Amino acid sequence: MTAEIGFVLVVTLVALVMFVREWFPPDGVAIGVLVALVAGRALPPREAFGSFGNEALLTVASMFVLSSGLIRTGAVAFLGRRILAWGGKSEGRLLVALMVAVALCSSVINNTPVAVIFLPIVVGIAEEAGLSTSKLLLPMSYATIVGGMATVIGTSTNVLVASVLPDFGLPTLSFFAPLPLAAVGIAVTIAYMATIGRRLLPARTTVSGTVKDGRIRDYVTELEVPEGSPLAGRALSEAIVDRAPGLRVLQLIRDEEIRASPAPSTKLRGGDALLVKGEVNALLALHRAPGVDVAPALAVAPELLARGKDTTLAELLVRPASAAIAERVKDLALHARYGVAVLAVQRHGTHIRQKVANLRLRFGDVLLVQAGPEELAKLRESTDFVVLEGVQERVVLSHRAWLALLIIAGVVGLAAAGVLPISAMALVGALAMVATRCVSVRDAYRAVDLPVLVLMGGTIALGRSMEISGTARWMADGLVRAVAPLGDLGLLAAIYLTGNLLTAIVSNAGAALITLPIALATARGAGLNPEPFVIAVMFAASIDFSTPIGYQTNTFVYGPGGYRFADYLRVGGPINLLWWALATFLIPVFWPLR
């Protein structure tokens, strides 16, 4: 092993650790990787910074605009609701109809925006049908994943892999290149979810269901004991816990001291702050009781309290690329902007160990707010949150929706026919969306997810460094030696498994671009056709059902569905293994290894 290979391996391992630990945002890690590679002379500056001029970035940016046009005109929602109408109120039929509708839309639109637009629709339909949202949201996420694999533009990862192939001396992929395997996989996934998977899904509800049927769903909020409060001098158990059974005090914050899990006998003082966790009704009961207040930064607006029955509880889901990400709750100024009051914050899978007002939000966090009908109407127009108050979103086909549908049909048709490269057709389509006013110029810029593009640019640079430094060849030689006894299928299976394990802990683009140079070096070293290995990398980097962090749509439904990490393993684990088998045995059928 040369010093250069060792340096690239160290950079790669450090990046993987930082992706997993989430010490910095993924795009920040990608920039750090690029700087390290240039500083360590593992990659020439022209190669490193040229990664941001790759056509994949322009293609993905154009696809964001195309997706925005279809969503903003109501075209996606209209088509989706027509297909979902077939499902009626039968859980099985509704699940199949939902997965078919979402898979079709995701095949030509970036799949995360599809999840954004379908989520409130699914919540409303579940409420109408008397079904638990957790029975539908995870299947919806899985359908966006598999549907996106049908075409090269279905996911940004597919676009990225296809666009960087010329850098490795290979031709780019045709529009429907992944379709043969995707079609079989989509059918198998829907069949599994409609039979076995449906029985493994949990039955949980959103906050509207919680308030109605009394099911427990925990939220975290911050309370204050004001100076002069009658609770001052009383024991914690008497003052708080006994008044709201089931409530748990996570922290007592007194001056600069933070006491984790304080003893029930602890005497309260004026000015104390309490971080408490409990179900919605217990939190509201405490909020109304004298002697304790929701922290000022989270306080309910007096005008909302005065309106009483005119207000409702709603959940706000922090959506992808939201401006609220990394912002503190108190700095969002939701009362000033929208006239709503934040009561609590929920983050699945983690314990919040800080004052809620100072909590920096993440993608997928859920805010419990008190609001009136007018305020909720304003929030539905927000690009930062998805409203999940259980009221079905009514979407009608606007007069420009047919234009948006014609534009996307033209992009798909002409790109599939090879009239222009996919990158050029995507840009033409994005310009057409703006020219026909399906999307305003301002909304077109806002639709572009800049952190995703930065992440892609950094991972392209990492992939190039692995190729140029010989790191990919060194790793491929080791893989060939280890798996050689298993033959050609063993090599293909090993590459798929490597990419699939990586995508469970890092971004899909990162997993693809780390695995791709290793896969190509492996194919060349074994004298095999590289195309099957390219296809294996594309599918392995996106097909992850077994964790909430393996794919962005899985993270997106984590909170609204009330899921736990174990739900993903139980429901999605078998499909992951099923796809591994499908890829190993079917890829050589459609794309011969020799």
N, C-alpha and C positions, 0 to 999 in steps of 0.2 A: 504494500500500500504506500503510495507516495504522500508527501506532506500535503499536497493540494487536495487529494481525495479525502484525507483525514480532516482537513479544514471544512470541506463541504459537508461531510458527514456530521461534524460537530454543529455547524450552523443549522442543518436539517433537524437534528435531534433537539437542539435548543428551541427551534421554532415549534416543533411538535409539543414540547412541554408547555410552552407559553400559550399555544392554542388550547390545550387541555385545561390549564390552570386559570385561563381567562384573566391574567394579570393586566393585559392590554387588549384593546379591541383588535379583532383579526386583521383589519386593514392596517393598523399601526404595526402589528407584528410583521406583516408583509413588507412594509417600508423598511423596517429594521433589518429584515433579511437582505433586501436589496443593498442597503448601505453597507452591511457586513461583507457581502460578496465583493463589492467594489473595493472597499477598504482592504480586504484580504487578498485582492488581486486574483480572485477566483473567477472573475467575470469582467471583461473589458467594459468601461463606462458606456461605450456605444451600444454594446449588446444589452447591458442592464437597463439603461433608460429607453432603449428602443422597444423594450417590452410594452411600454405604454402607448406605442404607436402600432401595436399589433391590430390587425383587422378584426380580431375577435372582440376587442373592447368596443369598437364602433358598432359592430353587429349587435352586441348585447344591449348597448345604449339605445339603438334603434328599436330593438324588440320591446324595451321598456315603454317607449312611446307608442308603439303599435298596441301593446296591451292596455295602456292607459286609454287610448281611443275607444277600444271595444268596451271597456268597463264604464267609462264616463258617459257614453251614449246609451248605456243600458242594454247593449246587444248581448253580452254574455249572460246577464241575469235573465233576460227574456227567453233566450234559448234554453237555459238551464231549467227555468220554471216550467216550460212546455214539456220537457222530458220528464221532470219530476212529477208532473201531474199524472203520469201513467202509473206511478207507484201507489197513489191513493194513500190509505192509512195503514196498509200492511207493512210491517217492519221489514220483512224479507224483500218484497217488491220495491219498497222505497229505497232500501240499501242498494239494490242492483241498479235501479234507475239513477240514483245519485252517482254511483261510481262510473256508470256509462257516460253520463253528462259531463262529469268533471274530467274524465279521461279524454273525451273528445276535445273539450276546450283546451286542456293542457297540452295537447299535441301540437298546437300552433300558437299558443300564448305562453309566456313565461309562467311556470306553475304557481309561484307564490302569489301573484296578483289574482289568480283564479281562486285560490283558497280564501283570500281576503274578501272577494265579492260573494262567494258562496256561503261563507260562515254565518252571517246574519240570516240569510235565507233558510239555511238548514235549521238554525235555532227556532225560527218561526214555524217552519213546517213540522218540526218535532213537537212543538207545543200544540199545534192544531191536531196532530195525530195522537197526542197523549203518550209520546215516546220520550225516553231519556235521550238527551243530546249526545251523551257518551256512546250511544249505540250507533251514531252516524258520523261524528266528527273524525274519528280515527280512520274509518273506511274512506272518508272524503280525502284525508291527507294521503293515504296510500294510493288512491286513484290519481291524484295529481302527480305523484312520483312516477307511476308506471305509464300514465298517459304521456308525460313529457318525454318518454324514451322513444316514442313512435317516429319522431322526426329529428332532424339535426337542430332545428330551432326550438324544440320543445323545452329544453333547459339551457341555461347559460353554460353549464358544464359541457354539454354536447357541442355547442357552438365553439367553445374554447378548444376542445380536443380537435375538432375538425379544422379549425383555423391554424393551429400550430403544426399540423402535419407537414406542410412544405418546409418548415425549419429542420425537419428530420429527413428531408429528401423524399417524401411521400406525397402523392396527390391527395387533395382534400376529398371528403366524403360527399356523396350525392345526397339530395334532400331526404329521401326515404331510406337511406342506407340501413338504419337500425330497425326498420319496420318488421322484417320477418321474425326476429326474436321477440320484439316488443309485442306483436300481435298475439303470439302464443302466451307470453307472460301475462299480458293484460287479462286474457280469458281465464287463465289459471288463478290469478289473484282474485278476480271477482268471484269465481266459483268457490274458492277457499273461504272468502269472507262471507259469502251468502250461506255457507253451511257450517264449517267448523269454527271459523273466526267469529261469526255472529254469536255463538254460544260462549265464547271466551271473553267477549267484551263486557266491561262492568256497566252497571246501571246507576249513573250519577246525573245530577242536574246542575243548571246554572243558578245564580242567586235568586232569580224570580221563582224557580221551583223550590228553593230552600225556604223562602219566606212563606210559600203556600203550604207545603206539606211538612214543615218542621224538621227536615233532614239537616244534620249538622254539617256545616262547611266552615272551616276556620279562616278567619281574617286576622290581620295584625294591625293595630292602631296604637296611637300614643295618647295617654290621658295625663292631665295635670291636676294636682291638688292645689287650688289657689290659696293665697295667704288669707287667713281668717276662716278657712273652710271648717265646717263642723266635723269633718273627718280627721282633722289634724289631731294627733295624739292617740288615735285608735289603731288597733292592730290591723295589719293588712288583710287577714282572713275576715275580720268583722266588717271592715270598711268596703272591701271590694269583692272578695271571693264569695262570701255568703250572700251578697246582694245580686250576684250574677253567677249562679252555679254553672260549672263547666268552663269558666273563664280561667285562663292560666296567665300568671304574671311572669313574663320572660326576664324583665330587667326593672330595677328601680334606679333611677338616675337622680342623684342628689348632689347639687353643686357640680364639682368635677368628677365625683366618684360614681362609678357604674357597678351596681351589684347584680350579678347574674343569678336568676332563680332565688330571689330573697325568701327568707323564712316567713311562714304565715304569721309569726308573732311579731314581725318587724313593725315598729310604730311609725306611722306616717307623720310627715311634717309639711307645713305650708311651703309651696314651691317645688315639691317633689314631682318628678315626671315618671310615669309608668308605661312600660311597653307591654301591652297585653295581647293575648291571642285567644280567640273564641268565636263562637258562631254569631251570625248576624244579629239575631234577636237579643242576645245577651249584651252585645256591644251597644245596641240602640237603647236598651233599658238603662244601662249605665250612663249613657250620654244624656238621658232625660232626667236622671236623678240629681238632686241638689248636692253640692259639695265637691263635685268632680267635673272637669271640663275636658272636651277634646282639645288637644294642643292648639294654641292660637293659629298656627300655620295651617291647621287642618279644620278649623272651626266651621260649623254649619252657618250659612248666612242667615241672619234674622228674618229676612223676607221669606226664605224658604220654610222656616219653622212656622211663620205666621200663616202660610198657605195651607199647612196641614195636609188634608187629603188630596190636594192638587199636586203634591210632590210624590215621587216614586224613587225606588232604589234602582240603580242601573250599574252595569259593569262596563268599564272601558278597557279594552284590550289594546296594549301598546303594539302597534303594527310595524312591519318591517320598514326600515328607513325613516322612522318617525323622528321628528325633531325633539321629542320628549326623551329619547334614549340618552342616557348619561346625565340628564338634568335632574336636579333635586325636586321632590314633590312640591315643596313650598315655592320654588322658583317658577313653576308652571303657571301660577296665577290663574288657575282654572275658574275661580269665582269672578275675577275681573274680566276674563276673556269670554266665558260662556255662561256665567251666572250659576255655576254648580259648586257643590261643596264636597270635598274629599273626606270620606269617613274612615277608610281603611285601605290597605294595600295587601295583596296576596301574591306570593311568589312560590310556585310549586317546587318542591324538591330541595328548598333551602330554608334555613332559619334566619330571619332577619335580625341581626344583632346590632342595630343602631336606631337612633331616633327616626321615626317614619318621615317626619317633615324634611329631614336631611337625606333621606334615602335616594340614591341615584337609580333611576329606572333602567330596566333592561327590556329588550325585545321579549314579548310574551307576558310581561307583568300585567296583573289585573287590578284596576282601581275601582273600589266601591264608592259610588257617588250618590248624593241626593240631588234631585233635579226635578224640574217641571217639564211639561210637554214642549214648551217653546225652547227650553234650554237643550233638550234632547234632539230637537230638530236641528239646532245649530251644530251639535256635536256630530250628527250624521254626515255633515258636510266636511268634517275635519279630515285632514290627510294624516293625522297623527294617531287617531284611535279608531277602533271598530266598536260600535255600541252594541251591547248584548243584554238589553233589558227584557228580552223575550217577546217583544212585539215584532211581528213579521214585517220585514221590509217590503213595501210594495213598489215594484219596479215596472214601469211601462216602457214600451218601445218608442223612443223619441224619433223625431223626423230625420235625425242624422244617423241613426243606428244602421240603416241599410247601406249608407255610404261606408261606414266602418267595416261592415261585413264584406262589401265589394272589394275594399282595399286589401283586407287580409286574404280574401280568396285570390285576388290578383297576385299578391306576393307569393302565396303558396304555389299557385299554378305555374307562374313564370319561373320561379326558382326550381320547381320540380322538373320543368321542361328544359332547364339548363340555358334559358335565354340570357340570363345574367348570373353572376355569382351570388350566393346567398347574402353576402355582406352588402353588395350593391342593391339587391332587391329590398333588403330590410331598410336601408337608408331611403330608398325611393318611397317605400310604404310609409315611413315616419314623416317624410315631407308631405306626402299626400294627406295624412291625418291632420296636419297643421293647416295645409292649404284649404281643405274642405271644412275647417273649423270644428272637426270632431274633437280636437284638442287645441287649446290656446297655446301660444308660444311659451307663456309663463308656466302652464301646466306641463308642457313637454319637457322643459328643463327640470321641473320638480319631480317628474316621473322617473328620471334617471337616478338610479341608486349608485351614487358616487363611491361609497365604501366598497361595494361589490366590485366596481371597476378597478379600484386601487388594489384590492385583494388579488384580483386576477393578474394585474400587472406584476405584482411582487412574486406571485407563484410561477408565472411564466419565466421570470428571471431565474428562480430557483431551479426550474426544470432545465433551462439552458445550461446552467452551471454544472448540473449533474452530467449532462451530455458532453460538454466541452472538456471538463476536468477528467473524464474517464470514470467518474464515480458510478454511473449507471452500468458501464461495462463490467466494473469490478464486482458490483452487487449481482449482476446477471450471471457472471461466471460462477459465483458461489451458489446461486439458485439452481443453475443447470446441473452442477455437480450433485447437489443435494436431492434433486427431484428426478434426475435422469432415469433411475430404475422404474419410475412410474410411466415413462414414455411421454409422447407428445401431449396426450390429454392431461397428464399430471402437471406438465409445465403450464398449460392453459388454466387448469384449476388453481394452481398456486398463485398465478398472477391475479386472477379474479379475487381470491381470498385475501391477498395482500391489499389490494385496492379497497375491498369491502371493509376490512378491519380499520384501515386508515380513515375512511370516510365516517366511521362511527365516532372519531375523536377530533377530526379537523374538518375544515370546510370541504365541500364536494370538489370545488375547483382545485384546492390544494392537494387533495387525495389523488385526483386525476393527473395533475402535472408532476407529482412526485413519482407516481407509478408508471406513467407513460414511457419515459426514457428507459426505465428498467425493463419494461415489457418489450420494447423494440429491440433493445440490446439482447434480451433473452431469445427472441425470435431469430435474430440474425446469427447469434452464436450457435443455435441449434439447427440452422439451415431451414427455418420454417417461414411460411408466408406471414408477413407482419400484420396484415389486415384483421385476421381473427383476434389478434392480441389487442389491437386498437379498439375493436368492438367490446372486448372483455373489459378493458379499462373504463370505457364510457358507462357501461352498465354497472360495474362494480362500484364506481364513484358516486352513483346516484341511488342505487337500490339498497336502501337501508331502512328497515321497518322496526328494528328492535330497540332503538333508543330515541328519546325525545330530542337529542342533539344531533342525530345523524343526518337530518334533513330539515330545512327551515320550516317546511309546512308541519312537520311533526312537533316542532317547538311551538308553532303558532296555535295548535289546538290543545296543547298541554293544559293550560289554565282553563279555558272555556269548557273543556270536556271533563274537568275534574279528575284527570288521569293521574296515575302514579307511575313511577319508573317501571315497576314490575308489570304493569299492564302492557307496556310496549314489548317487553321480553316475552311475555306469555302469548300475546296475539301475533306479534311480528316476527319473533324468532323462527318459528317454523317456515314462514314465507321466505325469510332470508336464505335458509337452507334449501328450500325448494328452488329459488332462483339460482343458487349456486349450481345445483344439479342441472337445471335447464340450460344455463350458460355453458357448462362444461360439455354437455352432450349434443346440444343443438347448434352452437356456434360452428363447429366443424362441418355440420350438415349444410349450413347456408354459406359459410366461408371456409373452404377447404384449407387445412393446415399445410398441405404440400401441393 
